[in-house]
């Protein structure tokens, strides 16, 4: 079904009202609804003008959600934003909202859980460190953060045992 400009506006506005969307998601949805691709810039302009779509707001909410809910590190979030077509400058700006202390605490919490699970499984000590580092890196945390968090986690676990 081909929608007219007047028919598509309430439909796409509702889509954008449900949650923040990036330009790529909006364009993909319009294409899925078989909206004329030549008229998409006009719809995007209307959405932006009426505050249904804001790429900066999207980047900020995406970063908050992925960090707080999924416990992703900055590298993984930045990669996901890139895949969504968000400009690197907006991504970097949004990532600044993450509190450094909270960021490290999340990494440490993940490292502690992983180290404790590996030790319970009877994993050898030299493998525990490597696997925990790999797990944190997979979550998108930077090398230095991974190393520090795993070292602190190993220290805490050893002190609990004594």
N, C-alpha and C positions, 0 to 999 in steps of 0.2 A: 504494500500500500504506500502510495506517495502522499506525504503530508505537505500541506501548504505551510508557509511561514507562520501564519496565525494559529494553525493547528499544532505545530511543533513546540511553540513557546511554552504553553502550560505543561506540556508533557516533559520537556527537557528541564524546565524549572523545578518540577517535582522531583525529577531524578537528581538534580544538584542539591535540592533542599534536604534530602534524606541524609546525605553525608558529603563532606568536601570531596571534590573530584578534580583531577588534573585535566589538562586540555586533551591529552591523548585518550582518556576514558570517555570524555564527552564526545569527541570526534568519532570514536569507535561506536558509541551508542547511536549516534545520528546515522552513521553508515548502516548499522544493523537495522535501523528503522527505515532504511532505504530513502533517507532524506537526500536531496540533491547536493552533491559535494561542492558545487560552485557557490551555494548559499550558506555554507557552514560558517565562514568568517563573519557574516552578518549576525548569525545566531550567537556566536561567541562574543561579539561586541555587545549584544543586548544583555547576555548573561553577566558580563563583566560590569556593565553600566548599572545594572539592577542588583549588583552584589550577590548574585547566585554563584558566581565562580570567581575565585581569587587564587592564583597560583602560589602566592606567598603564604596565604592562610592554609592552603592545602599542604604545602611542604611542612609547615609548623605542626599541624595536627598529625601528619604522617609520622614525623620524627617522634613526637610525644607518644603516639600509639605503639609504634614498633619498639621503642625503648621501654616504656612502662609495662606494656602487656606481653610482648614477645621476648623482652630482655635481649634485644639485638644490640650489637656494638655499632660504633660510628661507621666503620667501613662497610658493613652489610647494609646499613640504612642508606648510606651514600650510593651504593651500587643499585639498590632498589629504586631510589629516586631517579637515578640516571636511566634505568630501564623504563621508568614511567614518563620519561621525556622532560623532567624538571631540570631547569638550567643549573649548572654547577654552583653559580654564585648564590642562587636562592637556597640550594641544598646546604651550602656551607653556613649561610646565615641562620637557617633553621637549626642546624646542629649545635650552634652556639648556645641554644636554650638549655641544653643538657648540663646540669650541675655536675662539676668535676667530682665532688665528694660522693654524690649519689651514683655517678657512673662507676667509680671504683668499687663502691659497696656492692653494686649489682654484680660486677665481675668477680669480686671476692666470694659472694654468695654462691654463684654458679661453680666457681672453682672448689669451694668447700664441699658442696654436694657431690661433685664428680670425684674428688679425692676420697671422700668417705666411702662412696659406693665401690670404687676400685679396690680400696683396702679391704672392705668387707668381702669382696669376691676373692681375696687372697692374691691379688695382683702383686708382682714383684715391684720393689720400691723404684727402680730406675724406669720401669714402664709406667708407673703411676704418674710421674711428672710429665712424661712425654704425651701421654693420652689426655691428661688434663689441659696441657698447653694446646694441643690440637683441638680439643673441644671448644675452648674459649676462642681460638682463632676462627673456628667454624661459625661461631656466633657473631663474628665481625669485630672483635676487640683488637686493638693495636698490639703489636708484639711486646712493647714495654709493659703495657697494662696486663697482658696475659702473664708475662714472666713474674711480675711483682705479685699479682693475685695468687698465682699457683704457689710461689714461695711462701707467702703469708698463710695460705691454706694449709700447706704441709707443716708449717711451724705450729699452727693452731691445733691440728690433729695430733701431732706428736706430743704437745703439751697436755692435751686431754687424756691421752693414754697413760701418762706418768702420774 
